[in-house]
Amino acid sequence: MNARRSVGAAVLLVIVAAACTGDERPADRAAAARAGASTPSMVTPTSSAGPRFEGGVFRIGRFLRAKLVGRDWHPGCPVGIDELRRVQVDYWNLHGDVRSGPLIVHETVADDVLWVFGRLFDARFPIHRIALPPAYRPPLPEDRLSTRDLTAAFNCRPATGNPGSVSEHSYGWAIDINPLLNPYVRSDGSVLRRAVRRFVDRSRHVPGMIHTGDVVVRSFARIGWEWGGDWVTLKDYMHFSLSGS
């Protein structure tokens, strides 16, 4: 009887250890995602008292392809549309409700991005809205009045502030999070939109703002991505990218 109890305790320890692997990167346990049409929905362990994170990595299907072509992707982009993946993630919105949204990223980073947003969900970091970005067009004067606060990833477009270069978003290697709360600030302290001025002061702690060493910065650092808030000549507090640019 004692031997049975010992075996049962050992099995229980294995189960508990397996349930605590939410801190591992999904690339370590979901390599099959790159080979199939999609991955099964992943569930990151969370408190049993609350909602559980659900998400997955999927190939670009026919309907999504029709949305992307001519909008966010077009011939001449530095990556082919078949190299992209849809990472569907749950997130907490600014009102404390659970929503789901798509992030289009390069296939080589899809599993890591899924892991990061599982961490953000567990930490209840609030995100206004996750969706496909609008088609790029050159900035207009009226854009300074925009209050758009859209978290998004892939968008084949020039780099902000440098129209002669290609943005890292064009490769599916970058994500902007809560851009209204985490603005792009030029080296002279000026901003692109009037509504973001009050968030230039990073001593403020408004839900959805990103700060040095917080769960957002730490999570992206774990997958090797860098934060635009660490840049020296200017600050891009919304921006995380694989290359650091």
Secondary structure, DSSP 8 states (H G I E B T S, - for coil): -HHHHHHHHHHHHHHHHHHTGGGS-GGGT-GGGGTSSB---EEE---TTS--EEEEEEE--HHHHHHHBTTTB-TT-SS-GGGEEEEEEEEE-TTS-EEEEEEEEEGGGHHHHHHHHHHHHHTT-B-S-B----------GGGGG-----BB-----EETTEEEEE-GGGGT-EEE--TTTS-EE-TTS-BS-GGGGGGS-TT---TT---TTSHHHHHHHHTT-EEGGG-SSSEETTEEESS--
